[in-house]
Amino acid sequence: MIRARVLVCLALALGSLLPLAHAAKIYRWTDRNGVTHYGDRPPPASAGKVRTIPVRAEPGAMVRLRVEQESGTYLAWADNTLAGPIEVMLDFTRHANVAGKPSLPARATVPARGTALVARIGALDPARAGEFELRLDSIPGDPSAKPEDVVYLLPLQQRASRVDQGQGGSFSHVDAQNRYAVDFAAAEGTPVLAAREGVVMQIESDFDKAGLNREKYGGRANFVRILHDDGSMALYAHLKTEGVLVRAGQRVRSGQPIGLSGNTGFTTGPHLHFAVQVNRGMRLLSIPFRMRGPDGLLRLMDARR
């Protein structure tokens, strides 16, 4: 007999900025028969008076770990919830008299909104009891992506393009995920534009607070992640509450409005955080990029360096 327990651990996709389960509003309404309803989606227009009940939002899950029994073994599946590929790594947190095939830790690349069998788990000695606990980590993006040298458009609908923190900025652009990120000064509500065409891979739009407490606000920024045809991903973060103007799976063109800038998550004030990222084998890295502003190519390195 084998006893199983699973643990899903979702690696953060924005480092100190972001994410992983969701529901920032509950809707309450009474139908024409006097029956009160609650739901996490807006009711039909015929519902009458609707009351919105705010609740604390949590980041949306990138992946779900599903374990099924089959002929005395366990099948560990990874279900991708995003509109773009992810990489997962499955490992034991505890195990006795069991082994994985392939051996754990095992990795798999899961296509957009797809599923993948990561490993089969069975007893080493069928005559003895066995048990295990599993952990699943995930990173957005395909590790085989080959980024092209592309000149990006300015991601804001405004003439000025002041950089508050450039690439390698000492405040929050020191880790691998944000090393080459750029923070553009932008008043709340400024239209955010796609700097390059691609498919909307992931969105968050329900967070409504900001501050400098990393533990409290880190991982709670509204954002849009766009997957490009070469496998790289652009991240547009700290958007306004309900400031996302696109849906997951939608293809957008360069210069198309995708959101409204804001001040959510771990931040000192309103701005747009922009980064181009790739997955390099369960490691999300930001990469250098070139960007054209109204007056030509922008200088993106941090002025304090």
N, C-alpha and C positions, 0 to 999 in steps of 0.2 A: 504493500500500500504506500502511495506517495501523497504527501500533503503539500499543497502549493499555496503560495502567497505572492502577490505582485505589488510592485511599487513603481509608479511612473514618475520620473524626474525629468522635467523639461528644461534643457539648457537655455539660458536667457539669450534672446536674439539681439538685444541692444546693450548688453553690459549693464551699466548703472541706469540706463534709460528705461528699460522695458521688462519684457516678458519672458502668464500662461493660462477655463471655466467662466463664466461670463453671466451677467444679468445685472445691468445697472438700473433698470426700471421694472417695476411691476405695475400693470394696468388693472384698475378695478372699475367695473361697470355693472349696471343692473339692467337686465333685459326687460322687454315689455310684459313679461309674466311675473316680474318682481324677483327673479332669481339673480343673485349677485355672483359675478364671475371674476376670477383673477387670471392673469396671463402675463407672459414676458414679451408678447408682441401686441401692437396696437389692435384693438377690436375693429370690426367692420364699421363703416360709416353710420350704419343704422343702429348702432349700439346705444345711442343717446348720450347722456352725460358720462364722461370718463374722468376718473381721478388717477393721476400718476403718482405712484409711491416710489421715491428714490431709495435705492439700496446701494451698498458699497460694491463697486465694480471690482472684478478680478480679471486678470488678463486671460485671453482665450487660449485653450489648449491647442498645441500644434499636432499632437499625436496621441493615440490611445493604444494601450497595450491590451491585447485580447489573447487569453489563454484557453485553449480547447483540449479536451481529452480525446484520444483516438487510439484504440487497441493497446491500452496500457502505457501509452506515452502522452506527453503534453506538447501541443503545438503552440508556439509563441508567435503571434502575429502583431505587426505594427500597422495601424490604420492612420493614414495621413489626412488631416483635416484641412490642409492648406491648398490653395490653387497654384501650387508650385512644388517642386521636389524637396524632400528633406533627407537627411542621413540620420540613421539611428544606431545606437550601440546598446546591446543587451548584455547584462552581466548578472551573476549571482551576488546577492548581498549576504546570503547564508545558504549552505546546502550540505546534505549528507546522503551518501549512497546514490547520487544521481550525477549525470553528466549531460552536457549539451552536444548536439551534432548540428552544425559545426561546434567546436569547443568555444566556450564563452571566455572572454567577451567576444561577441560576434557583431559585425556591422552589416547594414543593408541600406541601400538607397531606395526610397519609396517614392513613386511618381505622384504627381499632383492628384489629390483626392483618391489615391489608390491604396493598396494594401500589399504587404510583403510578409512572407514567412521568414522569420529571422532565425529560428532554431527549433529543433525537436529535443525534448528533454525526457530521458528515460532512466530507469534504475540500473545501477551497475551490477547489483546482485538481486534478482527478482525475489529471492527467498527472504530478503531482509526489508524492513521498512525504510522508506526514504522521505526526505522533505527538502523544500527549497523555497527561497524568496528571490524575486527577480527585481531588477532595476532597469528602466529604459530611459536613456538620455537621447535627446534629439537636437539637431542643428538645421536651420533652414538652408536650402541650396544643395546643388549637386556637386560633390567633390571633384568631378571631372571637368568642371566649367573652365573655359578658356577665354578670359576677358579680352576684348579688343580695345585698341587705343581709340577712344571716341571723345570728341569735344562735346561736353554737356551744355545745355542751355541753363541760364539763370532760373532757379526754381521759384521765383517770386514775381508777381505782377506789380512791379514798382520800378521806378527809374533808378533810385539809389541802390547800391549793393554793398553796404557797409558790413564788414566781417567783424563780429564781436569776438570770436575765438576761431583761429585758423587750424590748419593741420599741425598736429603736435602741440596743441594748446595745453598749458600746464594745469588748468582747472579740472577738465574732465576728458581730455583727448590724449590720455597717456596709456590706455590699455589697447590691446591688439584690435578689438572691435571698433574702436573710435579713433585710432591713431591718425587717420587721414580724413576725419570728419571736419565739416565746416559749419559754424554757427552764424547764420545771417540775422542781423537785426531786422525785426519786422513787428509792426504793431499788430495786436490781436485782430483777427478778421481779414488780414491781408490774403488775397488769393494765392494759393500754392499751386505751381504748375509742374507738370511732368517734365523733367529735364531731359528725358529720353523716352522713346516709345517702348512699350512692353505690356506685360500682363499683370494686373493687380493680384498679388500673391497673398497678402495678409493685411488686415486692417484692425485697428482698435479706435474707438471713438467715444467711449462712455466715461472716461476719467474726467474729473472736474476740479482737481486740486493740484497745487504745486508747492514746493518748498525745498529747503536744503538739507532735510533729514534723509540721508540716503536709504536708511533702512525702511522708512515710511513711504517715501515717494519714488525710490528707485524701482524700475519695472512698472511704473504706472503713468506712462506717457501715451497720449493718443498718437497714432502714426499710420502711415501707408507704406507698405513694402511692395516695390514693383520689380518683377523679374524680367530681365532683358533677354534677347534672343541668344546671347553668348553665355548665358548662365550666371552672369553677375546680377546683383540686386541693388537697387537704390532705396535708401531709407529716408523718409521725410517724417520727422518726429517733433513732438511737443505741440501737436495740433490742438485747436480749440475743441471744447466739448461739443460733440455731434458735428464736428467740423470736417468729417470725411465726406467727400462728394462722389465717390466711386464705390463700386461693389467688388468683392473678391471674384476673380475670374474674368473681369472685364478687361478688354484690350484698350489701351489708351495711346494717344499719339503725343509726340513732343509738343510741349506748349499747352496741352489741355489742362484746364483746372481740375485738380484732384482733391483739394481740401482748403481749409482756412487755417492760417497760422494762429498759434495760441500760446498758452503758458501752462502746460500740464506736465506732471512728473517731477523729476529731480532737476531743478532749473533755478537760475537766479532771476529770471524775468522773461518776458515774451521774446521769442526768437524761433527761427526754424533751424533745426539740426538736420544736416544733409550729409549722407555718407554713401559710398559705393562699397559693397561688401561681397566677399566670396567665401564659400565653405572650402576649407583646405584640410579635409579629413577630420571631422568632428571638432574643427576649430573655425570659428567665424572671424574673418579678418577684414578690416577695411583696407582699401587699396588706393594708391594715388590716382587722381583723375584731373583732367583739364576742363575748364569751364569758361564759356564766353559770356561776358556781360555787355551792356550797351556800348562800352568804349573799347571792346576787345577782350583778350584773355585776362582773367583775373589772377591776382597774386594771392595764393591761398595759404601759404605758410604763415604760422603765427608770428605776429610782429614782435612778440616778447622774446623770441628765441635768439 
